[in-house]
Amino acid sequence: MTFQRLHDPDRHTFASDNYSGVHPEVLEALAAANGGHVTSYGADPYTERLVEIMRAHFGPQVQTHPVLTGGGANVISLMAMARPWDAVICADSAHINTDECGAPEKLGGLKLDTIPTPDGKLTPELVDTKAVGFDFEHHAQPRLLSITQSTEWGTLYSVAELKALVARAKEHGMVVHMDGSRLGNAAAALGVSLWAMTTDVGVDVLSLGGTKNGLMGAEAVVVLNPDAVQGMLYVRKMTMQLASKLRFVSAQLLALYDGDLWLRSATHANVMAARLAAGVRELPGVRLTREPHVNAVFAVLPRSVADAVREQFFFYDWDEAVGEVRWMCGFDTTKEDVDAFIDAIRTALASPEVSFVM
């Protein structure tokens, strides 16, 4: 039977970096890992090799647990770090708060204690506002801090900012989780290693991204400080994040991180976002709402223009109340894609029917 293709392989959008297909080098890795019988549930040579590679990236003490989804990585990381009476401090825009369908609360039994931020970034001073109620039995204990690098707003913590933030959390006796679904984009933008933004600054547990950087469906929980967790193996299984054919999850992560594919792909996505921002910056009726640092561009434009362009290049509203949208670039975004998108915006802006009411 010939498999029937049900989509247009030449159509690219600017909706999300997880809309993309699988990187060809990852497909090659999956094909190489296929065939024959290999022990399941992680007792395979690909997972063993992945453990070595993650130690090269993050330190000899780290433990690596491949999982299927980014949401799963975040939730089981927090579950393994938290005591039943603990709270998780995070930005109000954090993915664990806005886009996990309540999984940390409903599945993990966790209390999220959120902090409003204008740019998605926490500061030591903001953490101080939540470091209260210690040893008070009526107050969930603020013991976990979860930070996102890069943030949902496309902003970045510098290494110095991360050091200061984590140091303040440790002064309060907290353990620190990092949501690194786009950690590669952050490293590429800052020109630093993965190690420098995680192990060196004192992060305890990392959710390491893969799907948004060209994998089919593979993420990892990287325990940087084994003393900060308990029962990770059991939590992963209990939450249905332990794949039986784990070699195919690990093989994807190997393709990305055993070499520089992660960096090449993330760098390219960042460059395409910068090209897009530069191309729309001077268009009348378009206003960038923040400077792009990674692979996300945020802008305000007339609703009629956004709707017209969306018919050709789909993307999401970010803040519908003010007409703000988000445009994402990925490893497979081309210069031609970006230029065609800019042309579509320019054409829509020039339409006599356009309304400049936001």
N, C-alpha and C positions, 0 to 999 in steps of 0.2 A: 504494500500500500504506500502510495506517495503522500507524504504529509502535506496538507494544504496550508499555505501561509494565509493568515487572516488579517494582516496589517500591512501598511505601507512602510517598507524598511527605509525609505528615503525621507520620511517625514520626521523632523526634529521639532521639539517644542522648547519653551523656556519655563516650564512649570516646576520641574524638580530634577535634581541630579540622580534621583532613583527612577526616573522615567526611561533612562538610557538602557541599552542592551548590555550584554556582557562583553568585556574587553576580549579581543581575539586571543591574547596571550593567556587569558584565564580559561577560555574554551579549550585551548591546546593543553593546558594543565589538567583539565577534567578528562580529556580524552586519554592522556597519558596515565592517569590514575585509574582508568576504567579497565575492565577485564579481570578474569580470575576471581578467586575468593580471598578476601582479606578479613581479618578479625574485625568485628564490629565494635561500636561504642567507644572508639578512641584508642583501642589497642592495635594501632596500625602504624606503619612506618611514616606516613605523611603527618599524622598528628605528633609523633615523636620528633620529627624534623621541625615541625612548627614550634614546639617547645624550645628547641635550640635557637631558632631564629628570633623568637621573642626575647630570649635572654640576651641575644646580641644587641637588640634594639633598646632594652629597658633595664638589664642588669641580671647577674647570675642567680639572684634569689627569686625571680619572678615565677609565678605559676600561671599557666595559660589554659583557658577553658573555651574552646570554640562553641559558638551557639548559632542559632538560625536567624535571629532578628535583633535589630537594635533595641527595640522595646524590651525584649527578653534580656538582653545584656544589661540594660539599666536596672530593670526590676530585680533580677537575681543578685546583681552587685549590691544593691541597697539592702536586700533581704539578708544577705550573708554578713553584712556589716552591722546591722541594727539589732538591738535588743528590743523586746516587745514594747517597751515603754519609751522608746526613743522617737525623736522627731528629725526630719530631714529639712535642713535649711536650703533654699534654692531661690533663684530669681523667679519672679512671677511669669516670665516668658520662657522658662526652661521647658524643654520638650517633655520632661517627666510630669510637668504640671499641665501643659496645654494640649498634648497630642498623644497621650498613651491611654485614652479612654478610661481614665481612672484606675489603670492597672496597678500602680504603686499602692494605692489605697485599698482597692478591692481584692487584688490578688496577694499583694505583699503585706497587707495590714499595716501600712506605714502612714504616719502623719506627715504631710508636707506643710512646712511653715514657710510661706513665700514672702519675698521682699520685692516691692516695686522698684524697677530700675529704668532709667530713660534709654539705656543702650544695651540692655541685656547683661551688663557686667556688674558683678558684686565687688565690694571694696571691704577692707578691714573694718572700716567704720560702720558699714551696713551690717556686717556680721556681728559686731558688738551689740547692735540693737536687739538681736535675737538670743544673745548669750545670757539669758536670764532664767531664773527658776530652777537652778541646779539644786539637787537634793530636796526639792519641794515636791511632795508626793502628789499634789494636785496639778502639776505641770509636766507635760511631756518633755522629756529631757532633750535639749538641743545638742545632740551628740554627732550628727552627721552633717557635713557640708557637701553639697553637690554643685559643681561648677561645669560650665560648658565651654569647650574650646574647639572651633570657633563658635560664637554664640548664635542663637536663633536670629539675631538681628544682623548677622554677618560681621560683627565686631570681633576684635581680638584682644586677648590679654597679652601684654608683653611678658617676657620671662620674669622681669623684675616685679611686675604686678602680681603674677602667680606666686612668686616667692613670698611676697608680703602678705597676700591673702591666706595662703596655706599656713604660714607661720602664725598669723593671728588665730586661725582656727585651732592650731595645735596648742597655743597658749590657753585656750579655753577647754582643752582636753577633748577636742573633736577628732574624728577621722574624716578623711576627705576622699570623695568620689569625683571622677571626671568623666563627663559624657564627651567622648571623643569621636562622635560619628563623622565629623569632618576634621579630625586632628591632622590629617595629611595636608589639607588646605591651609591650616594654620601654620604648620611647620614650613611649608613652601613659602608662604607670605612673609614669615619672620626670618627665614633663612637659618633655622636652627634644627637640631636633631629632635626626634621623638623623645629621646631620653631627657633632653634639656627641659622640656615642658612638663615632664611627668615625674620621673624618679628623682631628678635633681632638685625639684622644688618641694618634694615631700608628699606628692599624691599617693594615696594608699591603694586604691583600686581604680582601674581604667576600663571603660567600655570602649573598645577599639573598633572603629568603623571599617566597613568593607563594601557594603551594598552601594553606598553613595559614591564610591570611587571605582566602580566597574565590576563588582562581583555579582553573582546571581542571587545569592542570599546567604551571606556568611559574615558573621561578626565574631568578636572574641571578648571575653572577660579576662583581663590581664591583672592578676593580683600582684601588685608591686611590693606590698608589705603583708606577708602571710599572717602576721600577728593581728591584722585588722579585721580578719574574717573568721568565720567558723562554719563548717558544714557546706562549703561551696559545692562539692560534688553532689551532695544530696539535694541541695536547693535547685541545682540545674536539672536534675532528673525529676524532682517533684513538680517543677514548673514546665515540664515537657519541652525543655530546650536541649536535651541530649539526643542527637540524631543517631539512629542505628548505623547508617552508612556514613559515619563521621569523616571517613577519608576524603569524601568529596567536598565537605566544608573546609577541611584543613588544606586540601590541595588548592582551593581558591585563595585562601589566605597566604599560602606559600607563594603562589604566583605573584601576589601583590607585594609581599614584604620580603621575600628572599631575593633581593635585588632592589632596583630603583623604580619599579613600575608605579608604586604608590606615589612617589615624588613626581615622576613624569606626568602622570595623569592629573594629580592635584595642581601642579604648576600650570598645566595647559588650561584647566578649567578656570583658574584664577586669571590667567592672561586673557581669556575670552571674555570674562566679566569686565575686565578693565577696558577692553576694546569696545564693548557694548556701552559702558558708561561714557566713554569719550565720545562715542558716536551720537548719543542722545543729549549730551550735556547742553548744547547750544540750540536745541530745537525749541521753538516757541511753543509754550503750552506744556512742556515737560520739565519737571523739577526733581532732581535727585534729592532724596530726603536724608541721605547720609553718604559719606564717601565709601566706596566699595574697598574692602580689604581682602576678601577671599573670592568665592565664586557666586556671590549673591549681589544683585543690584536692586535697590529699593527706589521707587519713584512715584510721583504723583502726576497724573495726566487726566484729561477729561474722560469721563466715563464712556461717552460715545466712541471716543478713539480707542479706548481699551477694549470695548466690546467688538469693534470692527477688526482690530488686529488679532483678537483672540480667535476669530474664525479661521485664520491661517496658522497662527502660532499660539497654542494654548498657554496660558499662565494663570496664576491665582491672584485674587485680591489678598492684600495683607491687612489693611485697615479700610474697610469699605466705607466707613463714615467720612473719611477725608479723601477717598479716591486713591489711596496708596496701594501699589501693587508690588509683587516680588518677581524678579526674573532670575532664574538659576541657570548656570552653565555647568556642563559636565565634561568628562574625559573625551566624549565624542562630538562636542560642539565644535563646528568648524568656523573659519573666518567667513566663509560664504553664508553660513547660517546667520551669523551675527549681522553681516551687512544686509542680508535680505530682510531681517527683522527690523533693522533701523529704517530701511527703505519703506517697509510696510507702515511703520509708525509715521514717517514723514508724509506718506501718501494720505493716510487717514487724517492727519492734522490739516492737510490742505483741502480736504473735502468741504464743499460749500455747506454741507449739512451738519458739520461738526458743531457741537455745542461746547463752549468752554466753561460750562457749569460743572463743578466737581461733584 
